[in-house]
Amino acid sequence: MGKKPIASVDACKLNKDVLRKIPNPATIVIFGASGDLTERKLIPSLFRLDCDGLLPEKLAVVGVARTEMDSEGFRKKLAESIEIYSRHSKDRICKWSKFEKKLIYHRADYDNLEDYKTLNRLLVDLGKKQDIGANCLFYLSTPPILYPVIVSKLGEAGMAQQSDEYWRRIIIEKPFGRDLASAIDLNNHVHQVFDESQVYRIDHYLGKETVQNLLVFRFGNAIFEPLWSRNYIDHVQITVSEEVGLGNRAGYYDTAGILRDMFQNHLLQLLTLTAMEPPAGFNATSLRDEKVKVLKAVRPIKPEEVAKYTVRAQYRTYRDEKGVARGTETATFAVLKLFIDNWRWRNVPFYLRSGKALNSKVTEISIQFRHVPHLMFPLPPGEQLPPNKLVLCLQPNEGMRLGFETKLPGAGMKTRTVSMDFLYEQDFGENILPDAYERLILDALQGDASLFTRSDEIELAWKIIDPIIQGWESEYAPPLAFYELGTCGPSKADEFIKADDRKWNPCI
C-alpha cells in the first residue's frame, strides 16, 4: 500500500525517452498575442515544454497584435497569466525569469503590409543575433475573419517561402470556415501562399493524451480489435458535455450554433478515430488517409431527413444572454444519429451528443456491445442480462471502464455488473497529463502533422454537417426543444434514443 505503481514509473520513463527529440531552433510568431487563447493556453504550454526541456535552447516567441504594448508589458501580462493557468508548482514558476527573455512583442495592423515587412526584418535580425536561424512557425490565434488577410500579407511579404535550409509552417485555429463553400475558399486562399505540407489545422481534441490513447487501446491490444465491428458492437455513443454557457462568445456562438462549434470538428474527429481501420503506420499520411475513409463512408443526412436523425435544443435562458438575437433559434444542444456505410460498421448507429450549460463537463466514448445471443440463465420473463459496455473517459477522470457480468455469491444464479477500471491519475500520478496544446505545438515544431486535420478532412466534415444545418433552417426542421440550465439536456434526447430501444450512458 502507498507504493507508486510500477507501471507509472515505466510509463514516465518511456514518455521522456520518446519526447526527448528536441526540435531545431525556431521562432514562433503568434498573431493575436493579446488575446485569451495566448494567455490561457499557448504561453503556458510553451512554458511547460521549456521547463521540461523539450524546446530548443535557441527559441524566440514573437507576439503580434494591434494592442499598444512593448515587450516588457507583454512579459508582465503573461507572467500574471502563468500564475493562474500554468500547471507547474510554485518552485518551477521561478524558471519564468529565464523563459520570459524569449518573449518579444511586435505591434502591427493585420492589413498593413509595411508592418509585415518590419516583422520580417525583426525575424531576420533575431535569427542572426541569437543564432536561431530562419525556421519559423506562424500561429493564427485571431478571429477567423482575419485568417485570409494574415495569410495574404505573409505571402506578399515573402515570409511563407521555405527552402532546403529552413522551414516555414502555419497553425490555423478552428473554426476553419463556417460551411463547405467558405472552407473550400479558405483552403484555396491558404494554398495560394502555403503548400499543404506547411499547413497545420489545429483541433485541440486531437492533442489530448486520452484521445491518442484510443489509438493505442485499439491497435496496441490484440484482444479488442477483433470485437471492434458490427458483429459484436450494438451502437456507439460519443458525448461532449459542457457546464459553461456562452461566456463572452455570444457574438460568435449565436451565428454558429452547436453544430458548427462542436460537431463539425471535435465530435467528427472522435468518430473517425473510433471507427477508422488500422493505418499502415503512425504517420501523418497513413493516419489521415484512414480518417478520410471514415468521413467518406458516413451516410449523409438529407435536409428532409433531419427530423428523423437529429435533435436540436436550446437552454431555457439562452435568449436572455447579452449579445444574443431576439427570438433566435440557435441550438445549444444537439443529437445526431449517423451510420457508416462500410463493411465494419454497416447498420451500427453512432449517436453524437453535445450541449452547453449542462450538469457536468464530460467527454467520453461509450461502446455498447450486443446482448448475448442465447440466455441460458433463469431470469424473470421479459428481462435480459445487461450488455457489456466499454467507456473511454476522455475528460475528466481520464481513463476507461469495462463492464461485464459476474455471479453474485450464494444460492441461485443471480448476476451483477462489475467493472474493470483504469485511471490515469491512479496509475501515473496527479498532473501527469499534458495540455493538448503542448503536444500539438511540439509536433508542429517537429514537422509531424499526424494529429492535425488535412484539407480534405475539413471539407468532408462540412459535407456531413452542411445538409443538417440546411435542414434545420428549413420547413423540415424538428421542433426546437428547451432544457433547464444544469440538467442533462432536453427530454426529447431521451425520447429520441428510447425510440431505438436504447438509452444514454449516464455520464451527464
NORURLIN-V886531 format. One record per helix or strand of 3 or more residues. SS is the DSSP state (H for helix, E for strand). FROM is the first residue (numbers start at 1). LEN is the number of residues. Records with the same first field share a line. If there is no record, write none. Layout:
# NORURLIN-V886531
SS->FROM-LEN ; FROM-LEN
This chain:
# NORURLIN-V886531
H->6-14 ; 36-16 ; 71-15 ; 90-4 ; 96-7 ; 113-17 ; 144-13 ; 180-12 ; 196-3 ; 204-4 ; 209-11 ; 222-4 ; 250-26 ; 284-14 ; 303-7 ; 318-3 ; 424-5 ; 436-11 ; 455-18 ; 491-8
E->26-6 ; 59-7 ; 103-5 ; 136-5 ; 168-5 ; 199-3 ; 233-9 ; 310-6 ; 333-8 ; 349-7 ; 362-8 ; 389-7 ; 399-9 ; 415-9 ; 481-3
